[in-house]
């Protein structure tokens, strides 16, 4: 009987130890900048880390809950409601500010799109669209940033109790 070649990779995998763990090094540069790497160099120290479990052990019949420590500070309901109310008010103020900033950024962008600077014209008088786009890109980025901020604030408000 001939050995099957399709089983060889399975045998090799079974005999190979797990290679999922790598050393981690903390490197401090001459300027004090700290980086982490899996490749050691002269200014690096190997970190010894405790293994992290892949998943917490599951309880039968439900999700895992860790008990609240007895020393954990408690807040009464009225205080928590006041904090939640303050948070909502702050988020709504931030939302209004971001909406105002977005309107202003869009107005500036629209205004600038209608202007062609002398430096954005070629020798023959034609418009150099690359230069125009380079000038307008920061304005577009600013408007997009305000749009993302508005989306994030709205999401945060929707998560409130």
C-alpha distance (Angstrom), angle and dihedral (degrees) to the residues before:
residue distance angle dihedral
X1 . . .
X2 3.82 . .
X3 3.82 120.2 .
X4 3.77 112.6 -112.8
X5 3.79 114.0 -118.7
X6 3.77 92.0 -153.1
X7 3.81 90.9 70.8
X8 3.81 95.5 55.3
X9 3.84 96.0 82.8
X10 3.80 89.7 50.6
X11 3.80 91.6 52.4
X12 3.81 91.6 47.9
X13 3.81 91.3 49.8
X14 3.78 91.8 48.7
X15 3.79 92.2 52.4
X16 3.83 95.9 44.5
X17 3.83 115.7 91.3
X18 3.78 118.5 -126.0
X19 3.80 110.6 -82.8
X20 3.80 96.8 -170.1
X21 3.79 95.7 109.2
X22 3.79 121.7 81.0
X23 3.79 133.8 176.8
X24 3.79 117.3 -104.7
X25 3.78 122.7 -148.3
X26 3.81 129.4 -160.7
X27 3.80 109.1 -145.3
X28 3.79 123.6 -165.6
X29 3.81 115.6 -165.0
X30 3.78 125.7 -146.9
X31 3.83 88.5 -98.7
X32 3.81 91.3 55.1
X33 3.83 94.2 -105.8
X34 3.82 110.7 147.6
X35 3.80 122.0 -146.1
X36 3.78 133.2 171.1
X37 3.77 122.8 -138.3
X38 3.78 143.8 163.0
X39 3.83 89.4 -135.0
X40 3.82 116.8 76.6
X41 3.80 122.4 -136.9
X42 3.81 135.3 171.7
X43 3.83 96.3 -78.3
X44 3.81 95.8 44.8
X45 3.79 133.2 105.3
X46 3.79 122.5 -160.7
X47 3.81 112.5 -118.3
X48 3.76 120.8 -139.2
X49 3.77 108.8 -146.5
X50 3.75 130.5 -176.7
X51 3.78 113.4 -119.1
X52 3.79 114.4 -99.5
X53 3.79 116.0 -137.0
X54 3.79 114.1 -118.9
X55 3.80 92.7 -131.2
X56 3.79 135.3 -4.4
X57 3.78 114.9 -102.7
X58 3.78 110.8 -90.7
X59 3.78 122.1 -125.6
X60 3.73 118.9 -134.0
X61 3.78 111.3 -99.3
X62 3.79 101.7 10.0
X63 3.74 152.7 18.4
X64 3.77 124.9 -56.4
X65 3.80 115.4 -97.7
X66 3.73 124.4 -177.1
X67 3.78 113.9 -145.0
X68 3.78 118.2 -113.4
X69 3.80 110.4 -110.3
X70 3.78 114.7 -111.3
X71 3.82 89.6 -124.7
X72 3.82 91.9 56.8
X73 3.82 109.7 117.7
X74 3.80 115.5 -109.2
X75 3.79 125.5 -146.7
X76 3.77 122.0 -157.2
X77 3.81 119.1 -123.3
X78 3.81 96.7 -106.7
X79 3.81 91.8 52.5
X80 3.79 90.8 48.7
X81 3.81 91.8 48.9
X82 3.82 89.4 51.0
X83 3.80 90.5 50.3
X84 3.81 91.4 48.2
X85 3.80 90.1 48.8
X86 3.81 91.2 50.2
X87 3.79 90.5 48.6
X88 3.82 92.1 50.8
X89 3.82 91.0 48.4
X90 3.82 91.7 49.4
X91 3.81 92.3 48.0
X92 3.80 92.0 48.0
X93 3.81 90.2 50.4
X94 3.81 90.2 49.5
X95 3.81 89.8 48.4
X96 3.81 92.0 52.5
X97 3.82 90.7 48.1
X98 3.81 92.6 49.1
X99 3.82 91.4 48.2
X100 3.81 89.9 51.7
X101 3.82 90.4 47.8
X102 3.80 90.7 48.9
X103 3.81 91.6 52.2
X104 3.79 89.9 49.3
X105 3.83 92.6 47.4
X106 3.80 91.3 49.4
X107 3.81 91.6 48.4
X108 3.81 91.2 50.6
X109 3.82 90.7 47.8
X110 3.81 92.1 49.7
X111 3.80 90.6 48.2
X112 3.81 92.9 48.9
X113 3.81 92.9 46.6
X114 3.81 88.3 63.9
X115 3.80 93.6 53.3
X116 3.79 125.2 81.7
X117 3.80 113.5 -167.3
X118 3.82 120.7 -144.4
X119 3.81 89.5 -115.9
X120 3.82 88.7 59.0
X121 3.81 93.5 62.7
X122 3.79 124.1 90.5
X123 3.79 123.2 -131.2
X124 3.81 92.0 -90.9
X125 3.81 92.0 51.8
X126 3.81 95.8 -103.0
X127 3.77 119.1 135.4
X128 3.80 117.6 -100.8
X129 3.80 99.2 -140.2
X130 3.81 93.1 -170.4
X131 3.81 91.4 61.5
X132 3.79 90.7 46.2
X133 3.82 90.9 51.2
X134 3.82 91.2 47.8
X135 3.80 90.2 53.4
X136 3.80 94.0 46.1
X137 3.82 97.8 43.7
X138 3.84 96.0 81.4
X139 3.81 88.9 51.6
X140 3.81 91.0 50.8
X141 3.80 90.1 47.3
X142 3.80 90.7 51.7
X143 3.81 91.9 51.9
X144 3.81 90.8 47.3
X145 3.81 90.2 50.7
X146 3.81 91.1 54.5
X147 3.82 89.9 47.9
X148 3.82 90.7 52.9
X149 3.82 90.9 46.7
X150 3.81 90.8 51.9
X151 3.80 90.8 49.7
X152 3.82 91.6 49.6
X153 3.82 93.4 47.9
X154 3.81 91.5 48.8
X155 3.80 89.7 50.6
X156 3.80 90.0 49.8
X157 3.81 91.5 49.9
X158 3.81 91.0 49.6
X159 3.83 89.3 54.5
X160 3.82 92.7 57.2
X161 3.78 119.4 106.2
